[in-house]
Amino acid sequence: MQLRRHVGWVAVVLGASLVAACGPAAPSAPAPEPESEGQVSSPLTELVVNGTFSGGTVAPWWSGANSQSVVENGKLRINVTGTPANPWDAPSGQDNIVLVNGRAYTLSFTASASATVRVRVTVQLGAAPYTAPLDQYITLDGTTRTFTFPFTSNLATTAGQVTFQLGGVGAFSAFLDNISLTTEDGGGGTGPVGMTSGFYVDPNSNSAVWVRNNGGDSRAARIQSSIASKAGARWFGNWSGDIASAVSSFVAAADAADKLPVLVAYNIPGRDCGSHSGGGAGSPEAYRTWISAFATGLGNRPAIVIIEPDAVAQLDCLPNDAERQTRLGLLRYATEQLRDRAPNTWAYLDGGNANWIAADTMAQRLESAGVRNIRGFALNVSNFYTTAQSTTYGAAVNGALNTRYGYTKPFVVDTSRNGNGHNGEWCNPAGRKLGVLSQVGGGAEMLLWVKVPGDSDGNCGIAPTTPAGQFSPDIAIRLIDGT
């Protein structure tokens, strides 16, 4: 691999009832973590000054209107006075934070408050438009808790800020300590985003192949312009042949172009509960062999991987607890393989969608499935919920992860078909529309086209005769037009 750096870009709760499958379709052919043995982490660079307040002084932390800061018992005490209407009306923060586009960061701190309050925490641009690569709401009370927020910057600036925005909830005191903002390395970026110069456009996606084979079709130019030329994921499953070779060829082509590929591992036994996208590996042993070879194919090259859409959310469809535990064990194995054997991959375990599994239940399932081993979790894969709905749900899942296990995780959102939101149907519904293009940031760590727009969900909806995973130019045009 050519190493490049660019500044450029458990317990399982099973009580939630099973809703209609919202799973993706199986595409047609060609379609700071714990260190493991043998991994070496890069040195961390600390960006915050005076985060422990051990010297008894506040500087360079500042307070805005309606807030005053003092050091008390080795902590920063911020007193909110009056009744400021909005969070930003009573801020405290630190300026001159250097942020690099595409670089990974982690903000951590301990906090408590004299009352139960909701506080906004940001890492943001210090001037309008106040772009915020990290924007989180947390709940504080009399118990001191540790908060950890990994994120990737979607801006480059020497004028960043860390802020704690305390207004909108009346008068109270917040207590902060051990504030740290770290990034690996002092170079031009870390992780797969920093190693590449944008997302990879799959030249052999189903949409691209259809355009090449149907150049005389009046729809081809529009599909090429709006879908086939855009970055999206490639799905890998039991149709992919030699999986190590298939994965290696895909990521090698992306690496040669200095682009970041997005892959979906979709081969869990009992996939999609036997619905339109049923299938998967024939046994747990076969799956372990398959996912291990998948990780081998990635090697050291940069990549994004979505692990097994719907596998966590669909635990309810499995007939007994033994099979549910088997699935969770296979997912944990997948996270361990990707963690240990693909050091430049960020992997995200699928976490369903905004209206499927309760956030607290999903948090417990993700913990059981090994999410702490990898970068984070993925939402809305092959579904239609708005980005705002998805990010609200992701924040709720993170809140539950933090409350129960003391950590949070970045998450990504599939925006391939959510431009008009969800209408209550999941299988080739009418009136849906393409969402925003793949990008870093946008309310989540990344917004990604995970589902290939135009690929059918199954023999249903507006494509009753188009099997799951087959490209339909009619579906594609309706997604372009929102009809």
C-alpha positions in Angstrom: 0.0 0.0 0.0 1.1 3.5 -0.7 0.7 5.4 2.6 -0.6 8.9 1.8 -1.6 11.7 4.0 -3.7 14.5 2.7 -5.1 17.6 4.3 -8.4 17.4 2.4 -10.7 16.4 3.0 -23.8 -7.5 28.1 -26.4 -8.2 28.5 -28.9 -8.5 25.7 -32.4 -7.0 25.9 -34.6 -9.0 23.6 -37.9 -7.6 24.5 -38.3 -5.1 21.7 -40.9 -6.4 19.2 -39.9 -7.3 15.7 -41.2 -4.8 13.1 -41.4 -5.4 9.4 -37.9 -6.1 8.0 -36.2 -2.9 6.8 -33.2 -4.7 5.5 -31.1 -4.0 2.6 -31.2 -6.1 -0.5 -28.5 -8.5 -1.4 -26.8 -7.0 -4.5 -26.3 -9.0 -7.6 -22.8 -10.1 -8.5 -20.3 -7.4 -8.9 -22.6 -5.5 -7.5 -8.6 5.7 20.9 -9.7 1.8 20.7 -8.2 -0.9 22.9 -4.9 -2.1 21.4 -4.6 -5.7 20.3 -1.5 -7.7 20.2 0.8 -6.6 17.4 -0.8 -3.2 16.9 1.2 0.0 17.6 -0.7 3.2 18.2 0.6 6.6 17.2 1.6 9.1 19.8 -1.2 11.4 20.9 -1.1 15.2 20.6 -2.9 17.1 23.4 -4.6 20.3 22.1 -6.2 21.6 25.3 -4.2 23.8 27.6 -4.8 23.6 31.4 -7.4 20.8 31.3 -6.7 19.6 34.8 -6.7 23.0 36.6 -4.0 21.8 38.9 -2.4 25.2 39.0 -5.4 26.8 40.4 -6.0 29.2 37.5 -8.8 29.3 34.9 -6.8 30.7 31.9 -7.0 30.1 29.0 -10.5 29.0 29.6 -13.0 31.9 29.1 -16.6 32.5 30.2 -19.2 34.4 28.2 -22.3 36.3 29.2 -24.3 34.8 32.1 -21.4 32.5 33.2 -18.5 33.0 35.6 -15.7 30.5 36.1 -13.4 29.8 39.1 -11.2 26.9 40.1 -12.5 25.1 43.1 -11.1 22.0 44.7 -9.0 21.3 41.6 -12.0 21.6 39.2 -13.4 24.3 37.0 -16.6 25.5 38.5 -18.9 27.4 36.0 -21.7 29.3 37.7 -24.7 30.2 35.4 -26.6 33.2 36.5 -30.0 34.6 35.5 -32.2 32.8 33.0 -30.3 32.7 29.7 -32.7 31.4 27.0 -30.3 29.3 24.8 -27.4 27.1 25.5 -24.9 29.5 23.8 -26.1 32.3 26.0 -24.0 31.0 28.9 -20.8 29.5 27.4 -17.4 28.6 28.6 -14.6 27.5 26.4 -11.1 27.6 25.0 -9.9 29.1 21.7 -7.1 28.6 19.2 -7.7 24.9 18.7 -6.1 23.6 15.5 -8.3 21.2 13.5 -7.3 19.3 10.4 -10.0 18.2 7.9 -10.3 14.4 7.9 -8.3 13.9 11.1 -9.7 11.8 14.0 -10.0 13.4 17.5 -11.2 12.4 20.9 -12.7 14.9 23.4 -13.0 13.6 27.0 -13.7 15.2 30.3 -15.4 14.5 33.7 -18.4 16.6 34.7 -21.2 17.0 37.2 -23.7 19.7 38.1 -25.6 21.1 41.1 -28.9 20.2 39.3 -30.1 17.8 36.7 -29.4 19.8 33.5 -28.9 19.3 29.7 -25.6 20.8 28.5 -24.3 21.3 24.9 -20.7 20.3 24.2 -19.0 21.3 21.0 -15.7 21.4 19.1 -16.4 24.0 16.6 -15.2 26.9 14.4 -14.8 29.9 16.7 -16.6 32.3 14.4 -19.6 32.3 12.1 -20.9 29.9 10.8 -19.7 28.0 13.9 -19.3 24.7 12.0 -19.1 22.0 14.6 -17.5 18.6 13.9 -18.6 17.6 17.3 -21.9 18.7 18.7 -23.3 16.7 21.6 -25.9 17.2 24.3 -25.2 15.6 27.6 -27.2 15.3 30.9 -25.4 16.3 34.1 -26.4 15.8 37.7 -24.7 15.4 41.1 -22.8 12.3 40.0 -19.4 12.9 38.5 -19.2 11.0 35.2 -16.6 10.6 32.4 -17.6 11.5 28.9 -15.6 10.5 25.8 -16.5 11.6 22.2 -14.5 10.4 19.3 -15.1 12.4 16.0 -13.6 13.3 12.7 -13.1 16.9 11.8 -14.8 18.1 8.6 -13.0 21.5 8.6 -9.5 22.9 8.7 -8.9 25.8 11.0 -6.5 27.3 13.5 -9.4 29.0 15.2 -11.3 26.1 16.6 -13.0 26.1 20.0 -14.0 23.7 22.7 -17.2 24.9 24.3 -19.5 24.0 27.1 -22.8 25.8 26.5 -24.8 25.9 29.7 -27.8 28.2 29.0 -31.4 27.5 28.7 -32.0 25.7 32.0 -31.8 28.3 34.7 -29.2 29.0 37.3 -26.9 26.2 38.4 -23.2 25.3 38.7 -21.3 22.9 36.5 -18.0 21.2 37.6 -15.5 20.1 34.9 -12.1 18.4 35.1 -9.6 16.4 33.1 -10.7 18.1 29.8 -8.6 16.6 27.0 -8.8 16.9 23.2 -6.3 14.6 21.5 -5.4 13.5 18.0 -2.9 10.9 16.9 0.2 11.9 15.1 1.4 15.4 14.1 1.0 14.8 10.4 -1.7 15.6 7.8 -4.3 13.3 9.1 -5.0 9.9 10.8 -7.3 7.1 10.1 -8.6 6.1 6.6 -10.2 9.5 6.0 -6.9 11.4 6.5 -5.0 8.8 4.4 -7.1 9.4 1.3 -8.5 12.3 -0.8 -12.3 11.6 -0.9 -14.6 8.7 -1.3 -14.2 6.0 -4.0 -16.7 5.8 -6.8 -17.3 2.1 -7.6 -16.9 1.8 -11.4 -18.7 -1.6 -11.3 -21.7 -0.7 -9.2 -25.0 -2.1 -10.5 -25.9 1.4 -11.7 -22.6 1.9 -13.5 -22.8 -1.5 -15.2 -26.4 -0.8 -16.3 -25.4 2.6 -17.8 -22.5 1.0 -19.7 -24.7 -1.6 -21.1 -27.6 0.7 -22.0 -26.1 3.8 -23.5 -28.9 4.2 -25.9 -31.5 4.3 -23.2 -32.9 7.8 -22.7 -32.5 7.4 -18.9 -28.8 6.5 -19.0 -27.4 10.0 -18.9 -29.5 11.0 -15.9 -28.6 7.8 -14.0 -24.9 8.3 -14.8 -25.0 11.9 -13.6 -27.0 11.5 -10.5 -26.1 8.0 -9.3 -23.5 6.0 -11.1 -20.9 8.8 -10.9 -21.4 9.2 -7.1 -19.4 7.5 -4.3 -21.2 4.6 -2.6 -20.6 1.2 -1.0 -20.0 -2.2 -2.5 -21.8 -5.1 -0.8 -20.0 -8.4 -0.3 -21.7 -11.7 0.5 -22.1 -15.3 -0.6 -22.3 -14.1 -4.2 -18.8 -12.6 -4.1 -16.7 -15.8 -4.7 -13.3 -15.9 -3.2 -14.0 -13.2 -0.6 -10.3 -12.3 0.3 -9.6 -11.8 -3.4 -12.8 -9.8 -4.1 -12.2 -7.5 -1.1 -8.5 -7.1 -1.9 -9.2 -6.2 -5.6 -11.8 -3.6 -4.6 -9.7 -1.8 -1.9 -6.5 -2.0 -4.1 -8.3 -0.2 -6.9 -9.5 2.5 -4.5 -6.0 2.7 -3.0 -4.4 3.2 -6.4 -6.8 6.1 -7.0 -6.0 7.5 -3.5 -9.7 7.2 -2.6 -11.6 5.8 0.4 -13.7 2.7 -0.3 -16.9 1.8 1.6 -17.6 -1.9 1.9 -20.5 -3.8 3.4 -20.0 -7.3 5.0 -23.4 -9.0 4.5 -23.2 -12.8 5.0 -24.4 -13.5 8.5 -26.2 -16.9 8.8 -29.9 -16.5 8.6 -29.5 -13.1 6.9 -32.6 -10.9 6.7 -34.6 -13.5 8.6 -35.1 -15.4 5.4 -37.0 -12.5 3.8 -36.2 -10.8 0.4 -32.4 -10.8 1.1 -32.3 -14.1 2.8 -29.1 -16.3 2.7 -25.8 -15.9 4.3 -23.1 -18.3 5.3 -24.2 -21.9 5.9 -22.9 -22.3 9.4 -21.2 -20.3 12.2 -17.9 -22.0 11.2 -18.3 -20.9 7.6 -19.0 -17.4 8.7 -15.9 -17.2 10.8 -13.9 -18.4 7.9 -15.5 -15.9 5.6 -15.2 -12.8 7.8 -11.6 -13.6 8.6 -10.8 -13.8 4.9 -12.7 -10.5 4.4 -10.4 -8.8 7.0 -7.4 -10.4 5.3 -8.4 -8.9 2.0 -8.5 -5.4 3.5 -5.0 -5.7 4.9 -3.4 -2.3 5.7 -5.2 -0.3 3.1 -7.7 2.4 4.2 -11.3 1.4 4.2 -14.7 1.9 5.7 -16.7 -1.3 6.5 -20.3 -1.6 7.6 -20.8 -4.9 9.5 -23.9 -6.9 8.8 -26.9 -4.7 8.2 -30.0 -5.7 10.3 -28.1 -8.5 12.1 -28.4 -6.8 15.5 -31.8 -5.3 15.1 -33.2 -8.6 13.8 -32.2 -10.7 16.9 -35.9 -11.0 17.7 -36.6 -13.1 14.6 -34.2 -15.9 15.8 -36.1 -18.7 17.4 -34.3 -19.1 20.7 -31.8 -17.6 23.0 -29.1 -20.0 22.0 -29.2 -18.8 18.3 -29.3 -15.2 19.4 -26.1 -15.8 21.5 -24.5 -17.5 18.5 -25.2 -14.5 16.3 -23.8 -12.1 18.9 -20.8 -14.2 19.2 -20.3 -14.2 15.4 -20.6 -10.4 15.3 -18.1 -10.0 18.2 -15.7 -12.2 16.2 -16.2 -10.0 13.1 -15.4 -6.9 15.2 -12.3 -8.6 16.6 -11.1 -9.7 13.2 -11.4 -6.2 11.7 -9.8 -4.6 14.7 -6.9 -7.0 14.7 -6.2 -7.5 11.0 -7.3 -4.3 9.3 -5.5 -1.5 11.2 -6.5 1.2 8.7 -10.1 0.3 8.5 -12.9 2.1 10.4 -15.6 -0.5 11.0 -19.2 0.3 12.0 -21.6 -2.3 13.4 -25.1 -1.9 12.0 -27.5 -0.4 14.6 -30.9 -0.5 12.8 -32.8 2.7 12.2 -34.6 5.5 14.1 -37.9 3.7 14.5 -37.1 0.1 15.0 -35.4 -0.8 18.3 -35.5 1.3 21.5 -32.2 3.2 21.9 -31.4 1.7 25.3 -32.1 -1.8 24.0 -29.9 -1.2 20.9 -27.1 0.1 23.1 -27.1 -3.2 25.1 -27.2 -5.2 21.9 -24.3 -3.3 20.3 -22.2 -3.8 23.5 -22.9 -7.5 23.4 -22.1 -7.6 19.7 -18.6 -6.0 20.2 -19.1 -2.4 19.2 -16.4 -1.3 21.6 -13.8 -3.2 19.5 -14.3 -1.0 16.5 -14.9 2.6 15.4 -18.7 2.8 15.9 -22.1 2.0 14.6 -24.1 2.6 11.4 -27.8 3.8 11.1 -30.5 3.8 8.5 -28.8 1.4 6.2 -31.1 0.8 3.2 -33.8 2.9 4.9 -35.4 6.3 4.5 -35.4 8.1 7.8 -34.1 11.7 7.6 -30.6 12.5 8.7 -32.1 14.5 11.6 -34.1 11.6 12.8 -31.1 9.3 12.5 -28.7 11.6 14.4 -31.3 12.1 17.2 -31.5 8.3 17.5 -27.7 7.9 17.4 -27.3 10.5 20.2 -29.9 8.5 22.2 -28.0 5.2 21.6 -24.7 7.0 22.7 -26.5 8.3 25.8 -27.4 4.8 26.8 -23.9 3.5 26.0 -22.4 6.1 28.2 -24.9 5.6 31.1 -24.5 1.8 31.0 -20.9 1.2 30.0 -19.1 4.6 30.2 -18.3 5.1 26.5 -19.8 6.5 23.4 -19.0 5.8 19.7 -19.1 7.7 16.4 -21.8 6.7 14.0 -22.5 7.0 10.3 -25.8 7.4 8.5 -27.0 6.0 5.2 -28.3 9.0 3.2 -28.7 7.2 -0.2 -32.5 7.4 -0.2 -33.6 9.6 2.6 -34.1 12.9 0.7 -37.9 12.8 1.3 -37.8 10.9 4.6 -39.8 7.8 5.5 -43.4 7.2 4.6 -44.1 4.1 6.7 -43.0 1.6 4.1 -39.6 0.0 3.7 -39.8 -2.1 0.5 -39.4 -0.1 -2.7 -41.8 2.7 -1.5 -42.9 5.4 -3.9 -42.0 9.0 -3.4 -38.6 8.5 -2.0 -35.6 10.6 -3.1 -31.8 10.6 -3.2 -30.2 12.1 -0.1 -27.1 14.2 0.3 -23.9 12.8 -1.1 -21.3 10.9 0.9 -19.3 13.3 3.1 -17.4 13.6 6.4 -19.6 15.3 9.0 -23.1 16.4 8.4 -24.4 15.6 11.8 -22.8 12.2 12.1 -19.2 11.2 11.7 -20.0 10.5 8.1 -23.0 10.5 5.8 -22.6 7.6 3.3 -24.5 6.2 0.4 -24.5 2.6 1.7 -27.5 1.2 -0.3 -26.9 1.5 -4.0 -29.8 3.7 -5.3 -31.8 1.9 -7.9 -31.1 -1.6 -6.5 -34.5 -3.2 -5.6 -35.4 -4.1 -2.0 -37.3 -7.1 -3.3 -40.4 -8.1 -5.3 -42.5 -5.4 -3.7 -43.7 -1.7 -3.8 -43.0 0.1 -7.1 -40.9 -2.9 -8.4 -43.1 -6.0 -7.8 -41.2 -8.0 -10.3 -37.7 -6.9 -9.6 -35.8 -9.3 -7.3 -33.7 -8.0 -4.3 -30.4 -6.6 -5.4 -31.3 -6.2 -9.1 -30.9 -2.7 -10.5 -34.0 -1.1 -11.8 -33.7 2.1 -14.0 -37.3 2.9 -13.1 -36.5 2.9 -9.4 -33.4 5.0 -10.0 -35.3 7.7 -12.0 -38.0 7.9 -9.4 -35.3 8.4 -6.7 -33.8 11.1 -8.8 -37.1 12.8 -9.2 -38.6 12.0 -5.8 -41.7 10.4 -7.3 
